[in-house]
Amino acid sequence: MRIDVVTIFPEYLEPLNVSLVGKARAAGRLDVRVRDLRQSTYDRHNTVDDTPYGGGPGMVMMTGPWGEALDQTLADGYEAGAHHPVLVVPTPSGRPFTQALAVDLAERPWLVFTPARYEGIDSRVTAEYATRLPVLEVSIGDYVLAGGEAAVLVITEAVARLLPGVLGNAQSHADDSFAPGAMADLLEGPVYTKPPTWRGRGIPDVLLSGHHGRIARWRRDEALRRTVANRPDLIERADPAAFGKKDREMLSILGWQPGPDGRFGPNPDAVEE
Ligand code: 6GU
């Protein structure tokens, strides 16, 4: 996979040299190029932004530098043999970044990211490139960052670990929280390793029992417990067919019950723990 990032803060993308993404690059699974947007400015101050038409606060990134930088990025990539680019535009106004979108992006051969500062990029830039390649506006969550660079780091890490040969163990992402179909969209429960006692705290006996069926049941119960506590919306949204008899027993213990439509919701009479 090839990844291009065009930014006014190339140094912000340094973490792409580290850890999993760095290893994916070293292993030849990932070719990452970071381009300084200011290379595509020609005035004395290397200006990339101007005031918004219609007024309002902040500044808007100008068409000129983005157009030239993206034309050169695309030309360089095609020259190097890359193909089928997708333009990924990080913006708090984008579609939510999810594991499903990470899986989709991991199947693409070439991603071009345009992290913006200020109030965003003049809209004609995405309109123009949308005539040439798919453009995805993506948000990493319901909060506002000062720029899209951190979002590029997030998206790149989520995508890189899905590339064949990067994680080593293919099973490691089959049961990730949010992996499509995994655990019917429950969060993963707690995990333990040696030593068996730490500061007087042991580990659940079942994990030492060697009884795979009971261990799987315990993990499922803990996943339900954690999901109820941290992401009750996932239980409410879940297809009730995903919950078997034992799941229903656990949900009942946790104070959840099926409503008239079969979907689970909190039992209004239950006492919160
Ligand atoms: Cl992709 N960019 C910015 N600036 N803020 C965000 C975001 C992106 N996703 C959530 N907040």
Residues whose N, C-alpha, C, O or C-beta is under 5 A from the ligand:
A	BS01	6GU	P90 T91 P92 V138 S139 I140 G141 Y143 V144 L145 A146 G147 G148 A151
